[in-house]
C-alpha cells in the first residue's frame, strides 16, 4: 500500500464532548477471524469486522492464498476456507500495508505449507523487524530470505515436512505467539509454547472456537500452551467485539476535556487487553464499566467516561503486554494529570509502527510538556487539567496511534495542535474523525 500525500489535521480546544461513540470492531480479532476462516473447511460468517486498511489487506492476502473472501454488507464478510495446509501459492507479492499483526500472522499461517510467498508493506512496515517471527518459524523448517535485519520485502518458503515445535517465547509478543500457533496447525503432533509473560489471548480463544484442540495451563514459569496439529477447523459465525484500543481515544478525550461525558457500548474487555482501563481508574478517572457480558467467547462491557481530576501514577511494568498499544494515549492523559506518571518496561514500543517512545516524547516536548526517557521508560510530568500549552505541529511518523493521541491532546490544550499527517489513521480507525466530531470535537484543516 503506497501512502498518499500527507493530510495535516488540527485539533482545537473544544467544548464538552458528549454522546455515544460507535467504536469499530476489534482489529486483532478481525485479523484472526479472516485467517482462521481461510484455514477452516467451509464458510465462516463474520459480523462487525473492522474495515480499516490493515484488516482489508489481510482479507486480500487470504484471497491470494486461495480462500474465497467476500464482503456481504457493512462489517459483514463471508470467508470460504481451504482447510489447514490448503493454501495455494500466491501469484503476486502480498502487500500488508502498515500491519505488523497482519504480516506476522499470515507468515505463521503459511509457514508449514510447502509454498513460497513474498511479503512487503509501506515504509513503516518495511522498517520493522521480522526476524522475531521468521526465526522461531524456522524451527518448523520454514526459510526466510529478506533484506538485512530480516526486513521486508521478504520471501518465506514454507516447510516441506514440518514437525512439531517446543518453543519458549523470548519476547512478550502476541504476534509471535500467534504466528507459532498458526504454524503449528499444519504440523503433526503437539506444538508447545512456553509464555513467561502473558500476552493477549485472542488466538487461543478463537482457535478453540474453530475446533482446534488447545490447552492452556498456568505454571510457576508462566503460561504453557499445547496445540494438537492437523485438525479440521470448523467454520464459525463470529461477532467481532468493539476494539478497546480504538475506544481508548474517545474515552481519554472525555477524561481530559472539561465537562465531557462519553459512552461506548460493547467494548472488548479481555483481561489481556484491558491494562489501560486499570491505569485510568488508578489515576482517578470517572470511568464506569457497565453491563459486563460475554459475546463470541470474549468479555465485553459498556464504558462511560466523564471528565476527571487525574493524578500521576507508576504503571507496573508487568502490565505492559496488556496495554502495549495504549501507551501513547496514556502519555497524553498523563500530561493533564497532577504529578508524575512513570511507564517502565515498554521497550517494545521502540519497534512498533514508529519508535513510539521517541515519537511521544518529542511531540509532548513540542507541546510544552516535560518528559524523560530511556531505552524502555517514558516519564511524563503532568501539568494538570487545562495546563498543557499545545501550539505545536507534531510528526506522526506514519503511525496511526501517534496521530490520534495528539489530536486528543489538542482538544484539551491551551493552543491548537496539528498532526503533520492524519492519513495513517485509516489503517485502524477509518471513522475516527467523524466519530470525534459527532461528540463535539473541533477537528479541521490547519489555518
Phi, psi and omega in degrees: 000117176274140183273135182287182177303143180304143179239093178296151178214141183243136174250129181243156180309128186248162166289184182304139173273128184217145174128188180258130180259118178275096185283139178289169181297155182295126183292315182300316181288326178298314176304311186292325179297318179294316184291312180290328173300321179290337181263357176274171176253108182118197191256118174261134178250131182238132172240152180075016180298137173290121181260043172277166186301320181304312183289320177299323177297322177294320177299317178295323178296318179297323175295321179295332178272004172110354179283154172273121182232119186220134173276127182248356180173184181295114181072004183251126185223151176240130179237121177260107189280162182249001179089159178298128182079007185262004180299141172260160184288126181293148183278345185219175178296141176269113180262112182263011174059242184255004196264106172294322177298311182303307186293321183288321178291321179294320176303316179298318183296330182259352191295339181249022172246135186282064176226169177240147176214144178251131184245143171217185180190192180283181185301322180295313182292325180292343179268354186271149185284127176256347179300332180297338177252323181291330176299303177300323180295335177297336178297334176280345184110004177284148180237133181246139176229108183218191178287173180304142183077010181069027184272159176289155355297146186213137175255129177249127177254117184293154182292129179286331180218073186292149172240166179292156185233143171246110191229134174257124181296133178257351177220142181283088185222115176295331179295313180294314179302314182294321178300318180293321178293318179295321177296322181296341180300321184265005178262136178291158178081202188247120173269133184239129178242125174260125184238096182299320178246129182293140173234173183308139190248028180301322182296315180299316180298315185286324175302316178298318179297327179278001174100007177288151175270108184220131181238136179239125182235135176270122180241176178295337181261009180120205182268141177241120185245126179241126181237127176274125185281167176058044173280165166260107182289140185261128181299151188231165165253117187244123172258111184283123177292166182280145194284118179295332179290325176285321179299335182304328186287306176295327177297312180297319180299320178297325182290334186252349178262120187306135175082004187279152170210118184231137177245147177219117186268149170066035183274135179299131181237034175307128184299340177277004179233354194262017183300323181301316186291328173295318179297315182299319179294320177297331179281355179098016181294139171277086187229114182254137173252108187251153174053052178297141183199179177240134177225124178061033179082003182239136175290137177226165177204164173264129181260145173222120184239135178235150177311136188220151168277116188252154176232151179292152180222167168257118183278126180300130180304327180294347179278347187306314182299334182274000182207028188300327180279349186261358180298324178301314181286330174297321179298324176294313178302319181299329179296335181259007177269163171271127179096190190256137172247126183248125179239106181249164177071031185245030181301334177304333180295342180291340185238031174271203181307330170219178168284094190289333175296311180294318181298317180290318181298313182293320180293317179296318177300318180298331180269008174092015182257133178280131179225160170228151179209156164219198188303323183226028183222142169227128179241126182246126177267105185294152182244007178080167181302128178073008188265354183279125182296316185071212175082015184246163165255124188254136176280121183272341175060041180059029186243114183300321183286328174295317180300310183294323181298314183285336172293321175297319179300319182297334180291340185241357183272167185291323179240156183300151177238132179248137169260141187289342180202114177267356184304316182298343180304329182297342180294330183233338189213069187298336180262016187303310185297315180296318180298312183293320177297324178297334176275351180112008181289140177265092178241128182196180180294148176300146179275000000 
